[in-house]
Amino acid sequence: MNIYVANIDKKMTEKDLKHIFSECGRVGSVTIWFDRETGKSAGYGFVKMPDAFEALLAVTKISHRSWNGKRLRVSIARSQRGESTILRAY
């Protein structure tokens, strides 16, 4: 399941984000997006977790958790068509 993470601190690394989500289960991949022009973090990213239950647990548990003074905003990622990835998981 693909999870959207917003309000990421500019100093957070993909390794940091993976560590946070691994508390809830197995993490497949982590991607933090960077601005092409500046090379700095865009402040959001995606975490893929193969188990839907663990992913939902992570969304609930990690949503609004603070890291380096910034509150993370976590939700199930939407496809380009606007549908939730959870609908495709079942």
Rosetta blueprint (number, residue, H / E / L):
1 M L
2 N E
3 I E
4 Y E
5 V E
6 A E
7 N L
8 I L
9 D L
10 K L
11 K L
12 M L
13 T L
14 E H
15 K H
16 D H
17 L H
18 K H
19 H H
20 I H
21 F H
22 S H
23 E L
24 C L
25 G L
26 R L
27 V L
28 G L
29 S E
30 V E
31 T E
32 I E
33 W E
34 F E
35 D L
36 R L
37 E L
38 T L
39 G L
40 K L
41 S E
42 A E
43 G E
44 Y E
45 G E
46 F E
47 V E
48 K E
49 M L
50 P L
51 D L
52 A H
53 F H
54 E H
55 A H
56 L H
57 L H
58 A H
59 V H
60 T H
61 K H
62 I H
63 S L
64 H L
65 R L
66 S E
67 W E
68 N L
69 G L
70 K E
71 R E
72 L L
73 R E
74 V E
75 S E
76 I E
77 A L
78 R E
79 S L
80 Q L
81 R L
82 G L
83 E L
84 S E
85 T H
86 I H
87 L H
88 R H
89 A H
90 Y L
